Amino acid sequence: MKSKFLFLILAGALMTTGLAACAPSSKKEESESMQAAGAYHKISAEEAKQKIEENSGMIIVDVRTPEEYAQEHIEGAINIPNEEITDKEPEQLPDKDARILVYCRSGVRSKQAADKLVVMGYGNVYDMGGINDWPYETVTE
């Protein structure tokens, strides 16, 4: 009887340990694994400015409408509206290994664009969020 009881306790402990190992990971672990899988990097305007200055080859993509782009944009940015980024590789972005910085007005469209670019296989995508947070000079067209 004693050995059956001990067996049940050990079996229960093993099952509990196995279930704990299958528990969902934390948000931080999930975020880290997504970045390791090629997800985009969320960065601040200050970090974006620094990356632009450090890497002259960075492609800056304004994903707002052409009208919004004409009113003001970051110097050197190209305009590819979010609505035009579908499942087909944008012709302005032929190199999937290029460093790409995306932004919009407030951050909603840039997140959508960054997600779509990553799904298409772009591996170095940075989402700055919105130009509303850009404290530096902008240019008009």
Rosetta constraint file for C-alpha pairs under 8 A:
AtomPair CA 1 CA 5 HARMONIC 6.35 0.50
AtomPair CA 2 CA 6 HARMONIC 6.24 0.50
AtomPair CA 3 CA 7 HARMONIC 6.04 0.50
AtomPair CA 4 CA 8 HARMONIC 6.23 0.50
AtomPair CA 5 CA 9 HARMONIC 6.32 0.50
AtomPair CA 6 CA 10 HARMONIC 6.21 0.50
AtomPair CA 7 CA 11 HARMONIC 6.06 0.50
AtomPair CA 8 CA 12 HARMONIC 6.02 0.50
AtomPair CA 9 CA 13 HARMONIC 6.18 0.50
AtomPair CA 10 CA 14 HARMONIC 6.20 0.50
AtomPair CA 11 CA 15 HARMONIC 6.20 0.50
AtomPair CA 12 CA 16 HARMONIC 6.17 0.50
AtomPair CA 13 CA 17 HARMONIC 6.20 0.50
AtomPair CA 14 CA 18 HARMONIC 6.15 0.50
AtomPair CA 15 CA 19 HARMONIC 6.17 0.50
AtomPair CA 16 CA 20 HARMONIC 6.21 0.50
AtomPair CA 17 CA 21 HARMONIC 6.37 0.50
AtomPair CA 18 CA 22 HARMONIC 6.58 0.50
AtomPair CA 19 CA 23 HARMONIC 6.45 0.50
AtomPair CA 25 CA 29 HARMONIC 6.06 0.50
AtomPair CA 25 CA 30 HARMONIC 6.31 0.50
AtomPair CA 26 CA 30 HARMONIC 6.16 0.50
AtomPair CA 27 CA 31 HARMONIC 6.01 0.50
AtomPair CA 28 CA 32 HARMONIC 6.14 0.50
AtomPair CA 29 CA 33 HARMONIC 6.12 0.50
AtomPair CA 30 CA 34 HARMONIC 6.22 0.50
AtomPair CA 31 CA 35 HARMONIC 6.32 0.50
AtomPair CA 32 CA 36 HARMONIC 6.22 0.50
AtomPair CA 33 CA 37 HARMONIC 6.15 0.50
AtomPair CA 34 CA 38 HARMONIC 6.58 0.50
AtomPair CA 34 CA 39 HARMONIC 5.42 0.50
AtomPair CA 35 CA 39 HARMONIC 4.46 0.50
AtomPair CA 35 CA 40 HARMONIC 6.54 0.50
AtomPair CA 35 CA 41 HARMONIC 7.21 0.50
AtomPair CA 38 CA 118 HARMONIC 6.68 0.50
AtomPair CA 38 CA 122 HARMONIC 7.85 0.50
AtomPair CA 38 CA 123 HARMONIC 5.44 0.50
AtomPair CA 38 CA 124 HARMONIC 7.70 0.50
AtomPair CA 39 CA 115 HARMONIC 7.44 0.50
AtomPair CA 39 CA 118 HARMONIC 5.90 0.50
AtomPair CA 39 CA 123 HARMONIC 7.30 0.50
AtomPair CA 39 CA 125 HARMONIC 7.64 0.50
AtomPair CA 40 CA 114 HARMONIC 6.25 0.50
AtomPair CA 40 CA 115 HARMONIC 7.10 0.50
AtomPair CA 40 CA 118 HARMONIC 6.56 0.50
AtomPair CA 40 CA 123 HARMONIC 7.46 0.50
AtomPair CA 40 CA 124 HARMONIC 6.75 0.50
AtomPair CA 40 CA 125 HARMONIC 4.78 0.50
AtomPair CA 40 CA 126 HARMONIC 5.55 0.50
AtomPair CA 40 CA 127 HARMONIC 6.84 0.50
AtomPair CA 41 CA 124 HARMONIC 7.93 0.50
AtomPair CA 41 CA 125 HARMONIC 6.27 0.50
AtomPair CA 41 CA 126 HARMONIC 4.70 0.50
AtomPair CA 41 CA 127 HARMONIC 6.05 0.50
AtomPair CA 42 CA 126 HARMONIC 5.87 0.50
AtomPair CA 42 CA 127 HARMONIC 4.84 0.50
AtomPair CA 42 CA 128 HARMONIC 6.18 0.50
AtomPair CA 42 CA 129 HARMONIC 7.72 0.50
AtomPair CA 43 CA 47 HARMONIC 5.95 0.50
AtomPair CA 43 CA 48 HARMONIC 6.46 0.50
AtomPair CA 43 CA 126 HARMONIC 6.60 0.50
AtomPair CA 43 CA 127 HARMONIC 6.02 0.50
AtomPair CA 43 CA 128 HARMONIC 5.10 0.50
AtomPair CA 43 CA 129 HARMONIC 7.76 0.50
AtomPair CA 44 CA 48 HARMONIC 6.12 0.50
AtomPair CA 44 CA 128 HARMONIC 5.54 0.50
AtomPair CA 44 CA 129 HARMONIC 7.53 0.50
AtomPair CA 45 CA 49 HARMONIC 6.12 0.50
AtomPair CA 45 CA 128 HARMONIC 5.91 0.50
AtomPair CA 45 CA 129 HARMONIC 7.93 0.50
AtomPair CA 45 CA 133 HARMONIC 6.36 0.50
AtomPair CA 45 CA 134 HARMONIC 5.46 0.50
AtomPair CA 45 CA 135 HARMONIC 7.64 0.50
AtomPair CA 46 CA 50 HARMONIC 6.32 0.50
AtomPair CA 46 CA 134 HARMONIC 7.88 0.50
AtomPair CA 47 CA 51 HARMONIC 6.17 0.50
AtomPair CA 48 CA 52 HARMONIC 6.09 0.50
AtomPair CA 48 CA 101 HARMONIC 7.57 0.50
AtomPair CA 48 CA 128 HARMONIC 6.44 0.50
AtomPair CA 49 CA 53 HARMONIC 6.24 0.50
AtomPair CA 50 CA 54 HARMONIC 6.10 0.50
AtomPair CA 51 CA 55 HARMONIC 5.82 0.50
AtomPair CA 51 CA 58 HARMONIC 7.85 0.50
AtomPair CA 52 CA 56 HARMONIC 6.22 0.50
AtomPair CA 52 CA 58 HARMONIC 6.27 0.50
AtomPair CA 57 CA 98 HARMONIC 7.81 0.50
AtomPair CA 57 CA 99 HARMONIC 7.36 0.50
AtomPair CA 58 CA 98 HARMONIC 7.00 0.50
AtomPair CA 58 CA 99 HARMONIC 5.01 0.50
AtomPair CA 58 CA 100 HARMONIC 5.82 0.50
AtomPair CA 58 CA 101 HARMONIC 7.02 0.50
AtomPair CA 59 CA 77 HARMONIC 7.16 0.50
AtomPair CA 59 CA 78 HARMONIC 7.84 0.50
AtomPair CA 59 CA 98 HARMONIC 7.36 0.50
AtomPair CA 59 CA 99 HARMONIC 6.20 0.50
AtomPair CA 59 CA 100 HARMONIC 4.80 0.50
AtomPair CA 59 CA 101 HARMONIC 6.11 0.50
AtomPair CA 60 CA 74 HARMONIC 7.95 0.50
AtomPair CA 60 CA 76 HARMONIC 6.75 0.50
AtomPair CA 60 CA 77 HARMONIC 4.57 0.50
AtomPair CA 60 CA 78 HARMONIC 6.26 0.50
AtomPair CA 60 CA 100 HARMONIC 5.99 0.50
AtomPair CA 60 CA 101 HARMONIC 4.79 0.50
AtomPair CA 60 CA 102 HARMONIC 6.07 0.50
AtomPair CA 61 CA 77 HARMONIC 5.38 0.50
AtomPair CA 61 CA 78 HARMONIC 5.08 0.50
AtomPair CA 61 CA 79 HARMONIC 5.83 0.50
AtomPair CA 61 CA 80 HARMONIC 6.46 0.50
AtomPair CA 61 CA 100 HARMONIC 7.06 0.50
AtomPair CA 61 CA 101 HARMONIC 5.95 0.50
AtomPair CA 61 CA 102 HARMONIC 4.76 0.50
AtomPair CA 61 CA 103 HARMONIC 6.52 0.50
AtomPair CA 62 CA 69 HARMONIC 7.00 0.50
AtomPair CA 62 CA 73 HARMONIC 7.25 0.50
AtomPair CA 62 CA 77 HARMONIC 6.15 0.50
AtomPair CA 62 CA 78 HARMONIC 6.00 0.50
AtomPair CA 62 CA 79 HARMONIC 4.87 0.50
AtomPair CA 62 CA 80 HARMONIC 6.21 0.50
AtomPair CA 62 CA 81 HARMONIC 7.11 0.50
AtomPair CA 62 CA 102 HARMONIC 5.95 0.50
AtomPair CA 62 CA 103 HARMONIC 5.27 0.50
AtomPair CA 62 CA 104 HARMONIC 5.77 0.50
AtomPair CA 63 CA 79 HARMONIC 6.03 0.50
AtomPair CA 63 CA 80 HARMONIC 5.12 0.50
AtomPair CA 63 CA 81 HARMONIC 4.20 0.50
AtomPair CA 63 CA 82 HARMONIC 4.83 0.50
AtomPair CA 63 CA 102 HARMONIC 6.80 0.50
AtomPair CA 63 CA 103 HARMONIC 6.16 0.50
AtomPair CA 63 CA 104 HARMONIC 5.34 0.50
AtomPair CA 63 CA 109 HARMONIC 6.81 0.50
AtomPair CA 63 CA 110 HARMONIC 6.38 0.50
AtomPair CA 63 CA 113 HARMONIC 7.26 0.50
AtomPair CA 64 CA 68 HARMONIC 6.05 0.50
AtomPair CA 64 CA 69 HARMONIC 6.29 0.50
AtomPair CA 64 CA 79 HARMONIC 7.22 0.50
AtomPair CA 64 CA 80 HARMONIC 7.35 0.50
AtomPair CA 64 CA 81 HARMONIC 5.07 0.50
AtomPair CA 64 CA 82 HARMONIC 6.49 0.50
AtomPair CA 64 CA 103 HARMONIC 7.93 0.50
AtomPair CA 64 CA 104 HARMONIC 5.23 0.50
AtomPair CA 64 CA 105 HARMONIC 6.92 0.50
AtomPair CA 64 CA 109 HARMONIC 7.45 0.50
AtomPair CA 65 CA 69 HARMONIC 6.21 0.50
AtomPair CA 65 CA 79 HARMONIC 7.80 0.50
AtomPair CA 65 CA 80 HARMONIC 7.98 0.50
AtomPair CA 65 CA 81 HARMONIC 5.34 0.50
AtomPair CA 65 CA 82 HARMONIC 7.90 0.50
AtomPair CA 66 CA 70 HARMONIC 6.10 0.50
AtomPair CA 66 CA 79 HARMONIC 6.79 0.50
AtomPair CA 66 CA 81 HARMONIC 7.14 0.50
AtomPair CA 67 CA 71 HARMONIC 6.50 0.50
AtomPair CA 68 CA 72 HARMONIC 6.75 0.50
AtomPair CA 69 CA 73 HARMONIC 5.53 0.50
AtomPair CA 69 CA 79 HARMONIC 6.72 0.50
AtomPair CA 69 CA 140 HARMONIC 7.72 0.50
AtomPair CA 69 CA 141 HARMONIC 7.79 0.50
AtomPair CA 70 CA 140 HARMONIC 5.65 0.50
AtomPair CA 70 CA 141 HARMONIC 4.86 0.50
AtomPair CA 71 CA 140 HARMONIC 5.45 0.50
AtomPair CA 71 CA 141 HARMONIC 6.81 0.50
AtomPair CA 72 CA 138 HARMONIC 5.96 0.50
AtomPair CA 72 CA 139 HARMONIC 5.34 0.50
AtomPair CA 72 CA 140 HARMONIC 4.51 0.50
AtomPair CA 72 CA 141 HARMONIC 7.19 0.50
AtomPair CA 73 CA 77 HARMONIC 6.77 0.50
AtomPair CA 73 CA 131 HARMONIC 7.68 0.50
AtomPair CA 73 CA 138 HARMONIC 5.32 0.50
AtomPair CA 73 CA 139 HARMONIC 5.47 0.50
AtomPair CA 73 CA 140 HARMONIC 6.34 0.50
AtomPair CA 74 CA 137 HARMONIC 7.30 0.50
AtomPair CA 74 CA 138 HARMONIC 4.83 0.50
AtomPair CA 74 CA 139 HARMONIC 6.18 0.50
AtomPair CA 75 CA 138 HARMONIC 6.02 0.50
AtomPair CA 75 CA 139 HARMONIC 5.75 0.50
AtomPair CA 80 CA 84 HARMONIC 6.65 0.50
AtomPair CA 80 CA 85 HARMONIC 7.29 0.50
AtomPair CA 81 CA 85 HARMONIC 6.94 0.50
AtomPair CA 82 CA 109 HARMONIC 6.23 0.50
AtomPair CA 82 CA 110 HARMONIC 7.46 0.50
AtomPair CA 82 CA 112 HARMONIC 7.45 0.50
AtomPair CA 82 CA 113 HARMONIC 5.68 0.50
AtomPair CA 85 CA 89 HARMONIC 7.60 0.50
AtomPair CA 85 CA 90 HARMONIC 6.65 0.50
AtomPair CA 85 CA 113 HARMONIC 6.70 0.50
AtomPair CA 85 CA 116 HARMONIC 7.14 0.50
AtomPair CA 85 CA 117 HARMONIC 7.80 0.50
AtomPair CA 86 CA 116 HARMONIC 7.07 0.50
AtomPair CA 87 CA 116 HARMONIC 7.37 0.50
AtomPair CA 87 CA 120 HARMONIC 6.70 0.50
AtomPair CA 88 CA 120 HARMONIC 7.62 0.50
AtomPair CA 89 CA 93 HARMONIC 7.13 0.50
AtomPair CA 89 CA 94 HARMONIC 7.38 0.50
AtomPair CA 89 CA 120 HARMONIC 6.89 0.50
AtomPair CA 90 CA 94 HARMONIC 7.13 0.50
AtomPair CA 96 CA 121 HARMONIC 6.45 0.50
AtomPair CA 96 CA 122 HARMONIC 4.46 0.50
AtomPair CA 96 CA 123 HARMONIC 6.40 0.50
AtomPair CA 96 CA 124 HARMONIC 7.84 0.50
AtomPair CA 97 CA 122 HARMONIC 6.21 0.50
AtomPair CA 97 CA 123 HARMONIC 5.75 0.50
AtomPair CA 97 CA 124 HARMONIC 6.24 0.50
AtomPair CA 98 CA 122 HARMONIC 7.74 0.50
AtomPair CA 98 CA 123 HARMONIC 7.75 0.50
AtomPair CA 98 CA 124 HARMONIC 6.33 0.50
AtomPair CA 99 CA 123 HARMONIC 7.94 0.50
AtomPair CA 99 CA 124 HARMONIC 4.84 0.50
AtomPair CA 99 CA 125 HARMONIC 6.08 0.50
AtomPair CA 99 CA 126 HARMONIC 7.60 0.50
AtomPair CA 100 CA 124 HARMONIC 6.13 0.50
AtomPair CA 100 CA 125 HARMONIC 4.84 0.50
AtomPair CA 100 CA 126 HARMONIC 6.01 0.50
AtomPair CA 101 CA 125 HARMONIC 6.01 0.50
AtomPair CA 101 CA 126 HARMONIC 4.65 0.50
AtomPair CA 101 CA 127 HARMONIC 5.90 0.50
AtomPair CA 101 CA 128 HARMONIC 6.84 0.50
AtomPair CA 102 CA 110 HARMONIC 5.70 0.50
AtomPair CA 102 CA 113 HARMONIC 7.46 0.50
AtomPair CA 102 CA 114 HARMONIC 6.86 0.50
AtomPair CA 102 CA 125 HARMONIC 7.46 0.50
AtomPair CA 102 CA 126 HARMONIC 6.20 0.50
AtomPair CA 102 CA 127 HARMONIC 5.07 0.50
AtomPair CA 102 CA 128 HARMONIC 6.17 0.50
AtomPair CA 102 CA 129 HARMONIC 7.44 0.50
AtomPair CA 103 CA 107 HARMONIC 6.68 0.50
AtomPair CA 103 CA 109 HARMONIC 7.65 0.50
AtomPair CA 103 CA 110 HARMONIC 4.86 0.50
AtomPair CA 103 CA 127 HARMONIC 6.17 0.50
AtomPair CA 103 CA 128 HARMONIC 5.37 0.50
AtomPair CA 103 CA 129 HARMONIC 5.09 0.50
AtomPair CA 103 CA 130 HARMONIC 5.42 0.50
AtomPair CA 103 CA 131 HARMONIC 6.55 0.50
AtomPair CA 104 CA 108 HARMONIC 7.38 0.50
AtomPair CA 104 CA 109 HARMONIC 5.94 0.50
AtomPair CA 104 CA 110 HARMONIC 5.28 0.50
AtomPair CA 104 CA 129 HARMONIC 6.29 0.50
AtomPair CA 104 CA 130 HARMONIC 4.79 0.50
AtomPair CA 104 CA 131 HARMONIC 6.00 0.50
AtomPair CA 105 CA 109 HARMONIC 7.89 0.50
AtomPair CA 105 CA 129 HARMONIC 7.44 0.50
AtomPair CA 105 CA 130 HARMONIC 4.29 0.50
AtomPair CA 105 CA 131 HARMONIC 5.01 0.50
AtomPair CA 105 CA 132 HARMONIC 5.87 0.50
AtomPair CA 106 CA 129 HARMONIC 6.06 0.50
AtomPair CA 106 CA 130 HARMONIC 3.89 0.50
AtomPair CA 106 CA 131 HARMONIC 6.62 0.50
AtomPair CA 106 CA 132 HARMONIC 6.11 0.50
AtomPair CA 106 CA 133 HARMONIC 7.84 0.50
AtomPair CA 107 CA 111 HARMONIC 6.17 0.50
AtomPair CA 107 CA 128 HARMONIC 7.43 0.50
AtomPair CA 107 CA 129 HARMONIC 3.73 0.50
AtomPair CA 107 CA 130 HARMONIC 4.47 0.50
AtomPair CA 108 CA 112 HARMONIC 6.53 0.50
AtomPair CA 108 CA 129 HARMONIC 7.23 0.50
AtomPair CA 108 CA 130 HARMONIC 7.95 0.50
AtomPair CA 109 CA 113 HARMONIC 6.04 0.50
AtomPair CA 110 CA 114 HARMONIC 5.96 0.50
AtomPair CA 110 CA 127 HARMONIC 6.21 0.50
AtomPair CA 110 CA 128 HARMONIC 7.54 0.50
AtomPair CA 110 CA 129 HARMONIC 5.83 0.50
AtomPair CA 110 CA 130 HARMONIC 7.45 0.50
AtomPair CA 111 CA 115 HARMONIC 6.14 0.50
AtomPair CA 111 CA 127 HARMONIC 6.44 0.50
AtomPair CA 111 CA 129 HARMONIC 7.03 0.50
AtomPair CA 112 CA 116 HARMONIC 6.29 0.50
AtomPair CA 113 CA 117 HARMONIC 6.13 0.50
AtomPair CA 114 CA 118 HARMONIC 6.20 0.50
AtomPair CA 114 CA 125 HARMONIC 6.43 0.50
AtomPair CA 114 CA 126 HARMONIC 7.30 0.50
AtomPair CA 114 CA 127 HARMONIC 6.35 0.50
AtomPair CA 115 CA 119 HARMONIC 6.32 0.50
AtomPair CA 116 CA 120 HARMONIC 6.31 0.50
AtomPair CA 117 CA 121 HARMONIC 6.53 0.50
AtomPair CA 117 CA 122 HARMONIC 5.55 0.50
AtomPair CA 117 CA 125 HARMONIC 7.48 0.50
AtomPair CA 118 CA 122 HARMONIC 4.91 0.50
AtomPair CA 118 CA 123 HARMONIC 6.35 0.50
AtomPair CA 118 CA 125 HARMONIC 7.11 0.50
AtomPair CA 129 CA 133 HARMONIC 7.74 0.50
AtomPair CA 130 CA 134 HARMONIC 7.26 0.50
